[in-house]
Amino acid sequence: MSDSGNTAPPVRAPARARLGDALGQLYGAERAEALVRELAQTAEGVRARLKPGRASVDARPAVIAVYPDHVLDGELAPLAALRRFIDEEVGGLGSALLHVLPPYVSDGDDGFAVVDHQAVHPRLGGWEDLERLSEVSGGLMLDLVMNHVSTSHPAFRDVLRGEGRPGDFHLFREPRAIEWGTRVRTSSLLQRFDMGTRAVWAWCTYGRSQVDLNHGSPDVFLSMAATLLRLVEAGARVVRLDAIPHVWKRVPGGPHQPEAKLLVRALRAVADLVDPSVRLLAETDHRTAERCYLGEALAQHDNHLAVPLLVFAAALADEGGPLVDWVNASASDAHGRDGYAFLQTHDGVHLRPMDPPLDAPTLRRVLERLERAGVRVSHADVGGEPRPYELNSSLHRIFSTEAGFDVERYLAAHALLFALPATPCLYFPTLFGLPDAVGVEPSNPRAANRHRYAEGALRALVRQPVHARILKSLLGLIRLRDRTPALREDSGCEARLPAPGVLHLARGHGRQPLHVLVNFGADPVAVPVPLREWKDLLGGRQGQGDVLLAPSEALWLVEPGSGDLT
């Protein structure tokens, strides 16, 4: 971390120029000029209110995603209860960023059906409660929910009452079929609403309860830019651009329109007017992000959606080859090391139905193994054919067998995740290895992994030996990753399979290499490593020559005395 203070004036003129250029292409030069003037004035006010000593994110710290009401006290506001729990029970998150999922006023979709972008939901607390979470973490990541709002949003209700122009904030179309790629929802893309005595059809990518915004309207951009500035003022070090592939519509067409890139460019410039150290994360897969969103003056990060399934194939089905291929390709990719990698998110595990990272037989074997353990596999319609879309179970369930929860394999998979050439992300329940929620309705499979916990019950649960061990191990990985030069984002990475079921990642070059070994096989294996002597950073083992790996064991090996830690 470094102190960025309030020293951004030298970059503001170029930022204004970039903002004007992007907005000019979107809305015309005259309207763009007025928008830039208004946003520059708003940005000056935000800059004046920024707290001194804001720390910039120089490296790529790990990320932990959490719902603002994941911890419930009954008397204390949930955001305050979350802060207290992390402080007292976890001992703080160190350098890890805390990704607080949308805290806005909303009426559905666990916060993503936004009613008011400028306010924290009163039942969660206030902006100050949100800001104070930085005290128990390395900083905040917050969501800019920019594709849609709740149908209860005042602007949409005004339209339905005949008090606003339909195209000012939302998209309305004639009621006809529209081809628009693969969607999470199976509902119709266009939904009928009554506007006085006539019917209108609104674009609803994520179902009837959420209506899409019309980003062709300058007023919508102004609203989103104001929200971005409010998030920065609240302490966001990273802002996640939710559903960015869908924000610009063209018929016929699909996601990832060129104007989406211009919107990201404009938002990047808005952030630069206040604090250039704030990073943007495009919520999309790296395969499309490099083409559409990454690069100079755009978003710095994206997601590696292939990672969970590749790790599960290696860890659960003895299919490590696809993961090795992915690692070697990502390590040689200029943008590959800028992505975020995870084993699970609040949505579950995305399976990339349009382009699975595994061939059909391997994918089938992995999914059959998971279904035997009780993992829920959701499907989506792709060209009239149902394909596996998402895993809707906890990692506890995914790493379970008929014999029970395999904690050793769970920890080995995370040791591998933290060594990949990407930024590791954890979901709050996985920090403790918590199991699925019970009594989940089939109509809402994602709820299996979104259980909210009474604080007292959660404290008792995470103190149980298995969950306490997982917490200690994962916090140790966060600290160790920060101190290991070979795991920095500019470090090289090469993967191979030295034996059946065994993965070897070589990170770093020169005097400080790191050799990561993971045995997902059923038997002990002796593995040669190119070190005269070696020391395991995870468990402290030391030795010479071949390394004997037990089943489900992971080692981070360095040469003793090589200056391996900072």
C-alpha angles and dihedrals in degrees: 000000000000132000110255093177113179097305101125103112095106091062097045097084094053089043091054090049092050091046092051093048094051094044091046090058091048103040109009131268098275096051091042092056091054092047092051092051092050095045093046090054092048091047091054090056092049092048090053090054098046113117113247119251097036107175119229121219101243096166131033105266120192117266130224116196119209139168113243089238099041088117118048124193103172094228106034119069109261094243089053091045089052091052092049093048093050091046098046104029103030099030093230129302098259112212094346116119115234110226103205108197115228112314094179126123102278140152104211152357091065093290101324094098093079123199098173123017093189098060138060111232106264092227089061098047129252142294090275091056089051093048092050091063086078086071092068098038142038090266140296136292112198134184127245100203097201109152100067148000134207118280084239090064109125093236092056094044088052090055093051090050090052092248098116139041110262096227098049096086109356140047120248124182141177111270102262136119116280126194108219113158127256118333134189091230125066092203122111114281091226117053126195121236131175116243106185108299096345137065125240130189117222127197108249112176093174101039139286096299093062123055122200122244123237104238088182085078116085089213090062091052090048090053093049092046090051089052091050090053091049090053091050090050089051090058104268111164091178126028117202114213101218119217091350094162090065102046098096120052129203124169119242092029143073143225124325098047115177091248089064088065090051090052090053090048090052093048090049088056092048090054090048090057088066109023122353091196091070109105128214124218118201108214097224141095117283091237091068099025095068090056097042114022116015126086141068114346093004135086115321097207145036138170132275098216093175095065102082095053092043092052092046090051090053096041101040108024105031091245104131098147097087091051091050090051091049094049093050092047093047093047091057093045116098091219098030095091092053094067132101119242126195142162094219141003135196086271093054121243119328113219100195096235094189093054114010114198090225130062116253098260093048092046090051092051093049094048092046089053091050095046090052086059090052098258114158113234115198122201135212131201112252113180091334093311123107110233132180106271110167145002110229104192137089122268085245088065094041091055094046130098135185085281093057139257113350100214094173093057090044091056093042090054090053092048086056093046092054091052097052120108092258141069111279119230129193131193113228098248091049090059085074101025093245119183130238122289113256128235096028115171114238089230090065107038093163089068089075089079100034102070116150116220133218103235096235093049091046092051090053092046098050091048091063108109098248094048093042089052092051092049092050092048096048094045086050090054090052092053095041094050090055091053098045113089092196089066097056116122094252092053121111124245134197125179132198142161107240093175138002109292093006125114123197121193117186110200128185133009139243119014098352110052122156123208115201116197124185125179111203091166128103097243137056113265132197110221126188117226128190094244126106089211128006141201126196112228092198102053106007098245116153132193150129133253123001119015118229108218120198119213112284091010123140125194133186104204129196133164110261113252094015093121089256097164133048 
